Amino acid sequence: MDRETNLISSREGRIAALQKLNLLSNTFMSVALQDEETCQYVLRILMGIEDLVVREVRTQYTISKITSRGAVLDVLAEDSSGKIYNIEIQKRSTLDHGRRTRFYHSMIDSEFLQKGKDYDELPDVHIIYISETDLWKAGRTTYSVKKFFEGTDTVYEDGVTILYVNAAIDDGTETARMMKYFKEADPEDSSQGMLSKRVHFLKCEEGGHDTMCEVMEQFRELGREEGLEIGREQGILNLIDSFREVGISDLIILEKIQDKFKLTRDEAEAYLKK
């Protein structure tokens, strides 16, 4: 009976934590955008392309390298013309956002250019970096990175588009309205089409609860896997972020990372302070 009670309490706790999540949580956003129609809705608004068609979505997509650091991408999607879209949520442990997007771009290129293929067969890549704050402090919701030849208006085209999008600035655009929804993720707000339907399903319906509880359980193992795939230190920091997103206290996190990574208490406390 005690075990049954613990299981019920654990599930109720995860559901309660789920209600607090918004779409600026990479955990919740990744699950929401696993659904192709939902991902398509979001990309159409972010890219300003009304007829964009998503044909495949993968979330928490791992790119492994033998001799260098790998990556775990929040959302990776492909459209009907073969263009690739990577949506990333800013992680608290990230210090250099520009180099982070550069790294993900390089990893995607290495993943999609097969041996023996020419460089012109590289797909167009769109990296969309979403943050809660205005990282570049110029008062815009969306920043599109453009490359030009110095002293000219000629655009340097390399097939890469980088968009920085934030939920802090409301410039009256459709993207700003969607970012406001990302920040609140109110399951009773039906203003965002398929995205609203998906959030309502995950937060309010039994099947959605089951999906999210399963994913939140999987995230308990994410730190160990990331520790192997992308480096021990970053794996620990990412796991701490994931636990905090779902409302787990630092005291419990301390115990979990001590046990999972065989850390001393002082070492675990040092990671919590980073």
Secondary structure, DSSP 8 states (H G I E B T S, - for coil): -HHHHHHHHHHHHHHHHHHH--TTSHHHHHHHTTSHHHHHHHHHHHHT-TT--EEEEEEEEEE--SSS--EEEEEEEEETTS-EEEEEE--TT-S-HHHHHHHHHHHHHHHHS-TT--GGGS--EEEEEEESS-TT-SS-SEEEE--B-TTS--B---SEEEEEEESS---SSHHHHHHHHHHH--TT--TTHHHHHHHHHHHHSHHHHHHHHHHHHHHHHHHHHHHHHS-HHHHHHHHHHHHHHTT--HHHHHHHHHHHHT--HHHHHHHHH-
